[in-house]
Amino acid sequence: MTQSITFSEREATPAQRQELIDKARAWSVAQGAVPGPAAEAVYARYVAGELTLQGVTDELKSFYAGHTEALKDATAMRPEQPLLD
């Protein structure tokens, strides 16, 4: 059985949720972080009512944590760069 999601008054409709995502995206871009396809897919699930804002955060943290570990592994395999004096 799937538990229904209860949204606040400011995010009750898909249009309201889209507006929140648009504002969040604009803020991220202004900070130099352009959301990629994975983030956009998670945002679409929120707008559709499949996720809460906390669910969006959890999904993105999980996704990027996995990618961060892969980057650490790839970086660890590169030879060290010499230090510049």
C-alpha positions in Angstrom: 0.0 0.0 0.0 1.4 3.4 -1.0 1.1 6.2 1.6 -0.4 9.4 0.2 1.6 12.6 0.3 0.3 15.6 2.1 1.6 18.9 0.7 1.5 22.3 2.4 -0.8 25.1 1.2 2.1 26.6 -0.8 2.7 23.4 -2.7 -0.8 21.9 -3.0 -1.0 22.0 -6.8 1.4 20.9 -9.6 1.6 24.6 -10.7 2.7 25.6 -7.2 5.2 22.8 -7.0 6.5 23.8 -10.4 6.9 27.4 -9.3 8.9 26.3 -6.3 11.2 24.2 -8.5 11.6 27.0 -10.9 12.7 29.3 -8.1 15.1 26.7 -6.7 16.6 26.1 -10.1 17.1 29.8 -10.7 18.8 30.1 -7.3 21.1 27.1 -8.1 22.0 28.5 -11.5 22.8 31.9 -9.9 25.2 30.0 -7.6 26.9 28.3 -10.5 25.3 24.9 -10.1 23.2 23.9 -13.2 20.9 20.9 -12.4 21.7 17.9 -14.6 19.2 15.4 -16.1 19.1 13.3 -12.9 18.1 16.3 -10.8 15.5 17.4 -13.4 14.0 13.9 -13.3 13.6 14.1 -9.5 12.1 17.6 -9.8 9.5 16.3 -12.3 8.6 13.6 -9.8 8.0 16.3 -7.1 5.9 18.4 -9.5 3.9 15.3 -10.4 3.2 14.7 -6.7 5.2 11.6 -6.3 7.8 13.1 -3.9 7.8 15.6 -1.1 10.5 18.3 -0.9 12.3 16.1 1.7 12.0 13.2 -0.8 13.7 15.4 -3.5 16.5 16.2 -1.1 16.9 12.5 -0.1 16.9 11.3 -3.8 19.5 13.9 -4.8 21.7 13.3 -1.8 21.7 9.6 -2.6 22.4 10.1 -6.3 25.2 12.5 -5.8 26.7 10.5 -2.9 27.1 7.6 -5.2 28.7 9.7 -7.9 31.0 11.4 -5.4 32.3 7.9 -4.4 32.9 7.0 -8.0 34.8 10.3 -8.5 37.0 9.6 -5.5 37.8 6.2 -6.8 38.7 7.6 -10.2 40.8 10.4 -8.7 42.6 7.9 -6.5 43.8 6.0 -9.6 45.5 9.1 -11.2 49.2 9.8 -10.5 49.7 12.6 -8.1 50.6 16.0 -9.6 53.9 17.5 -8.6 53.7 20.5 -6.3 54.6 23.8 -7.7 57.0 26.0 -5.8 
